[in-house]
Amino acid sequence: MANKRDLKKIINYICSDLFSECIAASLYNGNKKQEEINAILTSIIIVQSNYVCRISHPEPGMSKKAYFKDLKEKFTAQIEEITDNIANI
């Protein structure tokens, strides 16, 4: 398991890349779906802040290994969903 600081950096890096990808997709696509783009950008920011906060405060009663494995799986699932939304713009 990587340390918490590395996990936070990875999450921030992935979310910033998705944010810029969404901005680029909106610029190349035009401003036809501005509300949808704003919703995607907002969801990226929410996911980033949610998971960075969850790294520092693991759930009590759950082993750390299981907690961080679950955290990574849920983060990956949400990132895949956001990526699909960006592809559909």
Backbone hydrogen bonds, N-H to C=O, Kabsch-Sander energy under -0.5 kcal/mol:
donor,donor_aa,acceptor,acceptor_aa,energy
7,L,3,N,-2.0
8,K,4,K,-2.4
9,K,5,R,-2.1
10,I,6,D,-2.4
11,I,7,L,-2.5
12,N,8,K,-2.5
13,Y,9,K,-2.5
14,I,10,I,-2.6
15,C,11,I,-2.5
16,S,12,N,-2.2
17,D,13,Y,-2.1
18,L,14,I,-2.3
19,F,15,C,-2.4
20,S,16,S,-2.3
21,E,17,D,-2.2
22,C,18,L,-2.3
23,I,19,F,-2.1
24,A,20,S,-2.5
25,A,21,E,-2.5
26,S,22,C,-2.1
27,L,23,I,-2.1
28,Y,24,A,-2.3
29,N,25,A,-1.7
30,G,26,S,-1.4
34,Q,31,N,-0.7
37,I,33,K,-2.1
38,N,34,Q,-2.4
39,A,35,E,-1.9
40,I,36,E,-2.0
41,L,37,I,-2.6
42,T,38,N,-2.3
43,S,39,A,-2.2
44,I,40,I,-2.1
45,I,41,L,-1.9
46,I,42,T,-2.3
47,V,43,S,-2.5
48,Q,44,I,-2.4
49,S,45,I,-2.4
50,N,46,I,-2.5
51,Y,47,V,-2.5
52,V,48,Q,-2.2
53,C,49,S,-1.9
54,R,50,N,-1.9
55,I,51,Y,-1.3
56,S,52,V,-0.9
57,H,53,C,-0.9
62,M,59,E,-1.2
67,Y,63,S,-2.5
68,F,64,K,-2.6
69,K,65,K,-1.8
70,D,66,A,-2.3
71,L,67,Y,-2.4
72,K,68,F,-2.2
73,E,69,K,-2.1
74,K,70,D,-2.4
75,F,71,L,-2.3
76,T,72,K,-2.5
77,A,73,E,-2.1
78,Q,74,K,-2.2
79,I,75,F,-2.4
80,E,76,T,-2.3
81,E,77,A,-1.8
82,I,78,Q,-2.3
83,T,79,I,-2.5
84,D,80,E,-2.1
85,N,81,E,-1.9
86,I,82,I,-2.3
87,A,83,T,-2.2
88,N,84,D,-1.3
89,I,86,I,-1.3
